[in-house]
């Protein structure tokens, strides 16, 4: 679920998407490995791999990230 008042806001896709964007924005790189980005996000906020995948789906739908060559994650900002 994207937003639900009955759960912790730290588990919402909006909040976690902001954390992923924060990690992407702090680097000058344009492309990121899926698992390396997962490790970097986990340093800021503990997140499961399933929830991380949902957050990346959300950011892809928004157009904030895209799939690069060889399966890397490419930031679009």
N, C-alpha and C positions, 0 to 999 in steps of 0.2 A: 504494500500500500504506500502511496506517495505521502499523504498527510493523514494522520489520525490523531485525534486529541487524547486517545486512551493509551498511547505508548510514549516512551521517552523521546524527546525531540532529537537526542543524539543518535537515534536509529532511523530518522527520516531521511529519505533520499535527498531532499533539499540540503539538509545540514551536511551529510556526508559528501554530497556532490561538491559543496563548497570547500570541504577539506581536500578533496582530490584536485580541484582547481587551484587551491593554495599551493599544493605540492608541484603541480605542473607550472604554475606561474613563477615559482621560486627558482626554476631552472632555465637556463638559456637554451637547453636542448629543445628540439621540435618533435623528436620521436622518443618513445619510452617503451621499454620491455614490459610486458604485462605483469610478470612476477616481481620485477624490480620496483615498479610503481606500487604494487601491493605492499611490499616491505616498507617503502617510504611512507605510505599512508598509515601503516600500522605503527610507525614511530610516533605519529601525531595522535591518532585515535585508533584504538583496537577495533577491528572490524573482521567479520568472517569473510571467507572467500566467496560464499554465495551472495552475501550482501554487497560485497565489492563488485561482483559481476552485475548486479542489478543497478548499482550506481553508475557503472560505465555504460550500461544500456541507456539509462536516463540521460547522461551527458551526450551520448551519441544522438539520441532523439532531438535534444536541444541544439545540436550542431556545434557543441564545444569541443568535441573530439571526433576523430575519424580513424578509420583503419588504414595504416600505411603499408608499405611493402613488407613482405615476410611476416605479417601479423603484428607488427608493432602498433602502438597507440600514438596517434599524431594529434597534437593540440592544434586547434583552429582559431587561436586568438593570439 
